[in-house]
């Protein structure tokens, strides 16, 4: 099974800003609808491979992005990081 991570945001504006900043940092990301099992966030999130998790965390911190959480998809579903 392919493991991947998600960054979820509080609102759409935050998600758009996050996409912009992560791409400016040359990170391989993809915008996708937020899975329905992840509640309390906006309707879009950013998906990325687990192997760049540290880089994504650094970019979030350096760009002062306001996120609602980081998740990893595994065999059991989504787990909050």
C-alpha positions in Angstrom: 0.0 0.0 0.0 1.2 3.5 -0.8 1.6 5.6 2.3 1.2 9.3 1.9 0.7 12.4 4.0 -1.7 15.3 4.0 -1.6 18.8 5.3 -5.1 20.1 6.1 -5.9 23.7 6.6 -8.4 25.8 8.5 -9.8 27.5 5.4 -9.4 27.6 1.6 -7.3 30.8 1.7 -4.8 29.0 3.9 -4.7 26.0 1.6 -4.0 28.2 -1.4 -1.3 30.0 0.4 0.2 26.7 1.6 0.2 25.4 -2.0 2.0 28.5 -3.2 4.6 28.4 -0.5 5.3 24.7 -0.7 5.7 24.9 -4.4 8.0 27.9 -4.0 10.1 25.6 -1.9 10.2 23.1 -4.8 8.3 20.4 -2.9 6.4 17.8 -4.9 2.8 18.3 -3.7 -0.7 17.9 -5.0 -3.9 19.6 -4.1 -6.8 17.3 -3.5 -10.2 17.2 -1.7 -9.9 16.6 2.0 -11.1 13.1 2.8 -14.5 13.1 4.5 -13.1 11.2 7.5 -11.0 14.2 8.4 -13.4 16.7 9.9 -13.1 20.3 11.0 -11.0 21.5 8.1 -11.6 23.1 4.7 -12.5 21.1 1.7 -9.1 21.0 0.1 -5.8 19.7 1.4 -2.3 19.0 0.2 -1.0 15.5 -0.5 2.7 14.6 -0.6 4.9 11.5 -0.3 6.0 10.5 3.2 9.7 10.8 2.2 9.5 14.6 2.1 7.7 15.0 5.5 10.6 16.7 7.2 10.9 19.2 4.3 7.2 19.9 4.4 7.3 20.5 8.2 10.2 22.9 7.7 8.4 24.8 5.0 5.3 25.1 7.1 7.3 26.5 10.0 9.5 28.8 7.9 6.6 30.2 6.0 4.4 30.5 9.2 1.6 28.6 7.6 -1.5 28.0 9.8 -2.5 24.4 9.4 -5.2 22.3 11.0 -3.0 19.2 11.1 -0.7 16.7 9.4 -2.0 13.2 8.6 -0.5 10.0 7.3 -2.5 7.4 5.3 -1.7 3.9 6.3 -3.5 0.5 6.2 -5.9 1.5 9.0 -6.8 4.8 7.5 -5.6 8.3 8.5 -3.6 9.0 11.6 -2.8 12.4 12.9 0.9 13.2 13.1 
